[in-house]
Amino acid sequence: MACIQPYWSCLQLGSQHLARQFSVNSFEVHYFAAPVTPLHLLKINSAEVPARFKASLQSPLIHNNNISSYIPFSILAPDGMPLLRSRQVVANWHKSVFPTLQTIIKNSGLDQVDLLYIDNLSYHFLLDQLDYDRCVFRVMDIHEHFPGWTGHCRWMAQKLASRADLTIYSARGLKEYVESLSPQKTALVANGVDYWFFRSQGSSGGRHPVLSKVPDPVVLYTGILDSRLDWRLIQETAAALSGVSFVFAGPGRPDPAVGRLPGNIYFPGPVPHGEMPWLMHSAVAGMIPFDIKYRLELIQGIRPLKLLEYMAAGLPVICARWAEVESMNSPAWIYDNVHDFVSLASKAASRKHDQQPYLDFAARHDWSSSFRILQHELGL
């Protein structure tokens, strides 16, 4: 599996969950994340960067359920920065990996594999370097919509889609983009949820310690803090509901253009994935406050994992309206404007809610169901 995030990252995306599904279905999984490079030293204060360097030195790391994870060390790696997104770097970066990928492959017994799974475009060269029976290309976003990559990643996506036996996509909103890549075969394998993991308390039941100085009630966001969030809506909602704490747990910071934020907005930083059920059970609601007005092109292909995770923890979900979310037919509380968001956050904070509709919906979308679709489409 050639993926983006480290297997052990606090950000657990679809591929890490699918890695565990492969494992429990008797596959021996070798999970490669994006490489670490000397340029990462510029971000050494970031929570995960030291861990990435350490993991690179220790690769492979052996995890439960027969999963080995790797973070290669490379002098160069593709990036949205001007020089690092050039065709020369994108096509040849793997030649600067140390020890060489050929050495890693040989030492790990990967000379021949049953299945090559790629969601990281930068690993396109594995099509030519590995002996594999079948290949899956997974698409989670419209790649060219991300800053710095326009015009530079389409040829990689087309190469992968045209040569993979199956191209899967995680949301209905990605169907048109995937078909434009001229794939051999496609299938919707929608994002799911590790239902029983989030259903459990994950602790003795007390409040998570990152909330020790945060007053109840808590409305929670988990995930990357970036430009996809509607910071002005968040600012106005928090100002209108001074008695509610709005907690954003994850890497990143708010857009500085927003200016000063109300004191009832909290940023505890990344929380380990294993503690997410504990954190969620400490909140009264989950929220997905995406900026639909100005960032829709970055959002339209997202089927939000966190919606399902919040619901598996029994939380009502306050969510912006976009086509993918509406197509899910979930019991999420959908809002269209600041007034709606304020009203729904107040409702979440002021009374108890029947958890059963949220639990029932999440249970129907466990990752095991998504994996069975993948198995069927591949004929495994």
KOLSEVEX-807059 format. One record per residue (C-alpha): z, y, x; residue in one letter. Coordinates in steps of 0.05 Angstrom, whole numbers, padded with zeros to 5 digits, always signed. Layout:
BEGIN
ZYXA ...
//
This chain:
BEGIN
+00000+00000+00000M -00023+00066+00031A +00015+00121-00005C +00041+00192+00000I +00116+00194-00006Q +00162+00150+00037P +00184+00088+00000Y +00257+00111+00005W +00245+00184-00015S +00288+00219-00066C +00222+00231-00101L +00205+00164-00131Q +00134+00167-00158L +00091+00114-00190G +00071+00078-00127S +00143+00064-00105Q +00157+00034-00174H +00093-00007-00171L +00113-00031-00102A +00175-00061-00133R +00134-00092-00189Q +00089-00125-00138F +00150-00150-00101S +00184-00182-00162V +00117-00215-00177N +00118-00252-00111S +00077-00205-00067F +00098-00188+00004E +00093-00112+00004V +00076-00069+00064H +00084+00004+00043Y +00054+00058+00087F +00072+00131+00074A +00038+00194+00100A +00048+00202+00175P +00098+00247+00209V +00069+00295+00262T +00096+00347+00312P +00081+00400+00260L +00137+00372+00217H +00186+00400+00269L +00172+00467+00237L +00207+00440+00175K +00263+00404+00211I +00315+00436+00165N +00282+00404+00105S +00326+00348+00077A +00276+00291+00089E +00241+00311+00154V +00294+00284+00202P +00296+00220+00161A +00220+00215+00166R +00223+00220+00242F +00279+00169+00245K +00241+00121+00200A +00179+00130+00243S +00217+00107+00304L +00247+00048+00266Q +00184+00025+00229S +00180-00021+00195P +00242-00013+00152L +00259-00075+00113I +00281-00063+00041H +00305-00109-00014N +00256-00152-00051N +00210-00167+00008N +00185-00095+00019I +00172-00067+00088S +00159+00008+00095S +00124+00047+00151Y +00117+00119+00171I +00065+00125+00227P +00072+00178+00280F +00008+00218+00291S -00011+00277+00334I -00053+00304+00276L -00056+00291+00202A -00096+00321+00144P -00064+00381+00111D -00084+00440+00067G -00081+00486+00127M -00149+00512+00150P -00159+00470+00214L -00124+00408+00189L -00167+00402+00126R -00232+00400+00166S -00278+00341+00159R -00267+00322+00231Q -00191+00317+00223V -00194+00283+00155V -00243+00231+00181A -00211+00217+00248N -00137+00233+00246W -00118+00159+00248H -00144+00155+00319K -00084+00198+00342S -00032+00150+00313V +00017+00121+00363F +00026+00063+00368P -00045+00052+00343T -00055+00029+00272L -00090-00032+00299Q -00026-00049+00337T +00017-00038+00275I -00030-00081+00233I -00030-00137+00284K +00046-00136+00295N +00058-00137+00220S +00011-00195+00207G -00036-00153+00164L -00101-00177+00195D -00119-00204+00126Q -00088-00181+00060V -00097-00202-00013D -00095-00131-00040L -00106-00062-00010L -00075-00008-00053Y -00089+00066-00037I -00064+00129-00071D -00065+00173-00009N -00136+00198+00004L -00122+00205+00078S -00119+00130+00084Y -00192+00122+00064H -00208+00092+00133F -00169+00028+00115L -00229+00007+00075L -00264-00004+00142D -00204-00028+00183Q -00171-00080+00140L -00196-00148+00117D -00176-00150+00044Y -00195-00190-00018D -00190-00134-00069R -00177-00060-00069C -00143-00013-00119V -00149+00062-00116F -00096+00100-00156R -00109+00171-00180V -00048+00213-00201M -00077+00283-00198D -00143+00321-00197I -00143+00327-00122H -00186+00389-00115E -00141+00431-00158H -00088+00435-00104F -00091+00495-00057P -00127+00484+00008G -00164+00421-00012W -00221+00447-00054T -00286+00419-00027G -00251+00378+00027H -00224+00318-00010C -00278+00299-00060R -00318+00257-00010W -00255+00217+00006M -00241+00205-00068A -00313+00185-00080Q -00312+00137-00021K -00249+00104-00047L -00272+00100-00120A -00341+00074-00103S -00315+00018-00058R -00250-00001-00094A -00254-00060-00142D -00212-00021-00191L -00195+00053-00197T -00133+00065-00239I -00107+00131-00265Y -00038+00149-00290S -00053+00196-00348A -00107+00203-00401R -00122+00273-00376G -00150+00244-00311L -00203+00200-00344K -00261+00250-00339E -00245+00267-00266Y -00241+00193-00247V -00307+00178-00280E -00339+00235-00241S -00323+00197-00177L -00372+00141-00194S -00321+00084-00192P -00339+00011-00199Q -00287-00002-00253K -00231+00040-00284T -00168+00029-00323A -00112+00072-00350L -00047+00046-00320V +00001+00097-00346A +00065+00120-00313N +00126+00081-00337G +00201+00080-00326V +00251+00033-00293D +00287+00028-00359Y +00349-00011-00341W +00360+00029-00278F +00364+00095-00317F +00399+00063-00376R +00459+00045-00332S +00511+00097-00316Q +00502+00087-00241G +00576+00105-00231S +00644+00097-00264S +00623+00149-00315G +00650+00214-00286G +00609+00275-00271R +00563+00273-00211H +00596+00310-00152P +00538+00359-00143V +00560+00387-00211L +00633+00396-00189S +00626+00472-00192K +00576+00474-00250V +00605+00487-00319P +00586+00443-00378D +00540+00437-00415P +00484+00421-00366V +00409+00422-00381V +00376+00386-00323L +00310+00386-00285Y +00296+00334-00231T +00236+00336-00185G +00198+00383-00139I +00212+00458-00148L +00144+00490-00141D +00094+00537-00173S +00082+00489-00232R +00149+00510-00261L +00151+00570-00308D +00204+00610-00270W +00199+00671-00316R +00212+00628-00377L +00271+00596-00341I +00298+00664-00321Q +00295+00691-00392E +00324+00628-00423T +00383+00627-00376A +00396+00701-00388A +00397+00688-00463A +00444+00628-00458L +00498+00648-00409S +00543+00592-00433G +00493+00538-00413V +00482+00514-00341S +00410+00502-00320F +00408+00454-00260V +00347+00442-00217F +00358+00381-00172A +00303+00370-00122G +00268+00396-00060P +00238+00466-00058G +00258+00535-00082R +00238+00581-00140P +00181+00629-00134D +00209+00691-00098P +00164+00736-00140A +00210+00722-00199V +00266+00761-00168G +00340+00753-00181R +00358+00694-00225L +00418+00691-00272P +00482+00660-00244G +00480+00601-00292N +00419+00572-00255I +00440+00522-00201Y +00401+00490-00144F +00441+00431-00115P +00382+00406-00074G +00353+00336-00072P +00396+00280-00101V +00385+00208-00077P +00344+00168-00126H +00399+00116-00132G +00445+00169-00161E +00396+00196-00213M +00424+00157-00272P +00493+00184-00255W +00467+00255-00251L +00428+00248-00317M +00488+00219-00353H +00525+00283-00333S +00476+00327-00372A +00465+00341-00446V +00389+00346-00441A +00331+00340-00392G +00278+00394-00387M +00205+00399-00364I +00192+00474-00363P +00121+00473-00335F +00078+00537-00333D +00024+00517-00382I -00005+00588-00386K -00021+00597-00312Y -00017+00528-00280R -00050+00483-00332L -00102+00458-00283E -00046+00429-00240L -00010+00399-00301I -00064+00373-00348Q -00068+00306-00312G +00007+00294-00310I +00041+00241-00353R +00112+00261-00335P +00155+00206-00306L +00216+00249-00316K +00205+00250-00392L +00213+00174-00394L +00270+00175-00344E +00310+00226-00383Y +00300+00186-00446M +00321+00121-00413A +00386+00157-00396A +00393+00174-00470G +00377+00248-00463L +00336+00292-00510P +00278+00323-00471V +00258+00397-00477I +00185+00398-00456C +00127+00446-00452A +00067+00429-00495R +00004+00402-00464W -00046+00350-00486A -00019+00292-00446E +00051+00300-00472V +00026+00305-00544E -00015+00241-00535S +00048+00203-00515M +00076+00212-00586N +00146+00213-00558S +00209+00242-00592P +00210+00298-00540A +00228+00368-00565W +00164+00408-00553I +00165+00483-00544Y +00110+00536-00543D +00146+00598-00520N +00212+00627-00494V +00241+00634-00564H +00229+00559-00577D +00259+00540-00510F +00321+00581-00521V +00330+00551-00591S +00322+00479-00566L +00368+00489-00506A +00421+00518-00552S +00412+00459-00599K +00420+00409-00542A +00483+00444-00517A +00518+00452-00584S +00519+00383-00615R +00514+00308-00603K +00448+00274-00613H +00428+00203-00632D +00405+00170-00567Q +00371+00111-00600Q +00301+00142-00611P +00299+00163-00537Y +00323+00095-00513L +00274+00057-00558D +00215+00099-00534F +00233+00091-00460A +00243+00015-00468A +00171+00008-00494R +00145+00041-00430H +00178+00001-00375D +00139-00005-00310W +00134-00079-00322S +00086-00064-00380S +00043-00020-00336S +00042-00074-00282F +00018-00127-00332R -00042-00082-00348I -00057-00076-00274L -00052-00151-00265Q -00099-00163-00323H -00151-00113-00298E -00150-00144-00228L -00148-00215-00253G -00085-00230-00214L 
//
